Amino acid sequence: MKLIIYTERYHVSHAVHNFMDFYYSINMTYLASDLLDKGLSPEQITDAVEVAIKIANSSGIEAHKHFMPVYSGREQGVIKDCKLSHLAYNLVLMNADATLHAVGEFQVNVLKSFLNNSL
């Protein structure tokens, strides 16, 4: 019986790709599910992640360096999640449902910081 994750032969390109994924994941210190603690629902998080990835792609940011699908353990069991870099976490929060206090507060703080630095 073979193990599911075992591969008899590794291609150099696969090994390099796996190493680079690992390297990028080192800077992904956030989980999308962390936003549950800020009052976002799983659906709101999913929508915000999708928008953030679209923004990254349209801005020339290589999304695979900032977003990585993973599975996480929560009280309710194992859930689909996404590891996020600092940039990705902020993009997700910025593009989440603006009616939530945490999102509105974040957006105002970003704008204040931008305006203070541009004067």
Secondary structure, DSSP 8 states (H G I E B T S, - for coil): ---TT--SS--HHHHHHHHHHHHHHHT--EEGGGGGGGT--HHHHHHHHHHHHHHHHHTT--GGGTEEEEEEEETTEEEEEEEE-HHHHHHHHHTS-TTSHHHHHHHHHHHHHHHHHH-
